């Protein structure tokens, strides 16, 4: 089993920046890619960004390109999401995800990720 724990969420104003962190533990040798999804109230869960552990290939949702940056720390089995120029529509619960199998670029499909964290709330006020 792989456990994922997110941190760094909070309440910010539009235009601010925020950095999310995700720590993985357990059988981390199974993980070949990690990423982030989000779910806003009343909306479906949507892909945000993902990174391949080997080589660092990344993938971003169109809605966050140029504003969000995903990065990883292989030694600490962690992934980060640097969010800039935040908008009220970025308000959501952000979930860290991990997968045992990752393509180039990493998938945007939720079903491609076997492991999910509990989520961290990000609220952007206007």
C-alpha positions in Angstrom: 0.0 0.0 0.0 1.1 3.6 -0.6 -0.1 6.3 1.7 -0.4 9.9 0.5 -0.7 13.0 2.8 -1.3 16.4 1.5 -0.5 19.7 3.2 -0.3 23.4 2.4 -3.9 24.2 1.7 -5.6 27.3 3.0 -7.5 30.5 2.3 -5.9 33.1 0.0 -7.0 36.0 -2.1 -7.2 36.1 -5.8 -3.7 36.7 -7.3 -1.9 35.1 -4.4 0.3 32.0 -4.5 0.2 28.8 -2.5 2.3 25.7 -2.4 0.9 22.3 -1.8 3.0 19.3 -0.7 2.4 15.6 -0.8 4.4 13.1 1.2 4.2 9.4 0.2 5.0 6.5 2.5 4.7 2.8 2.5 5.6 0.8 -0.6 6.9 3.9 -2.4 9.0 1.7 -4.7 5.8 0.9 -6.5 5.2 4.5 -7.5 6.3 5.7 -11.0 4.3 8.9 -11.1 2.4 11.3 -8.9 0.1 14.2 -9.5 -2.8 16.3 -8.4 -6.6 16.3 -9.0 -9.1 18.7 -7.6 -12.8 18.8 -7.0 -14.9 21.9 -6.5 -18.4 21.8 -4.8 -21.0 20.4 -7.2 -18.4 19.6 -9.9 -16.7 16.5 -11.1 -13.1 15.7 -10.0 -10.7 17.1 -12.6 -7.0 16.6 -13.4 -4.6 19.3 -12.5 -1.0 18.2 -13.1 1.2 15.1 -12.9 4.8 14.2 -13.1 6.7 11.1 -14.1 9.2 9.9 -11.5 11.8 9.0 -14.0 12.8 11.6 -16.5 10.4 14.2 -15.1 7.8 14.4 -17.9 4.9 16.5 -16.8 1.3 17.2 -17.9 -1.0 20.0 -17.0 -4.6 20.8 -17.4 -5.2 23.7 -19.8 -6.9 25.7 -17.0 -3.6 25.8 -15.0 -0.9 26.0 -17.6 1.4 28.9 -17.0 0.1 29.4 -13.4 0.8 26.0 -11.7 4.1 24.1 -11.5 4.5 20.6 -10.4 7.8 19.3 -9.0 9.2 16.3 -7.2 11.7 15.2 -4.7 12.6 11.6 -5.5 14.8 11.3 -2.4 12.0 12.3 -0.1 9.2 10.7 -2.1 7.4 14.0 -2.3 5.6 16.0 -4.9 4.7 19.7 -4.8 2.3 22.0 -6.6 3.3 25.6 -6.8 0.2 27.6 -7.6 0.4 31.2 -8.7 -2.0 33.9 -9.9 -4.8 32.0 -8.1 -8.4 32.6 -9.2 -11.6 32.0 -7.3 -12.4 29.2 -9.7 -9.3 27.4 -8.4 -11.2 26.8 -5.1 -11.5 23.1 -4.6 -10.3 20.2 -2.5 -6.9 19.2 -4.0 -6.0 15.5 -4.0 -2.6 14.0 -4.3 -2.4 10.9 -6.5 0.1 8.2 -7.4 0.4 5.5 -9.9 2.3 2.3 -10.5 2.3 2.8 -14.3 2.9 6.2 -16.0 3.2 7.2 -19.6 4.8 10.0 -21.4 3.2 12.4 -20.7 1.4 11.2 -17.6 -2.2 10.5 -17.9 -5.0 12.9 -17.1 -7.5 10.2 -16.4 -8.4 9.6 -12.7 -8.6 5.8 -13.3 -4.9 5.8 -14.1 -4.0 6.6 -10.5 -4.3 3.8 -7.9 -3.5 5.8 -4.8 -5.3 8.9 -3.5 -4.7 11.2 -0.5 -7.5 12.6 1.7 -7.3 16.0 0.1 -6.5 19.5 1.2 -8.9 22.5 0.9 -7.8 25.5 -1.2 -10.1 28.5 -1.1 -9.5 31.6 -3.2 -11.5 34.7 -2.3 -12.2 37.4 -4.8 
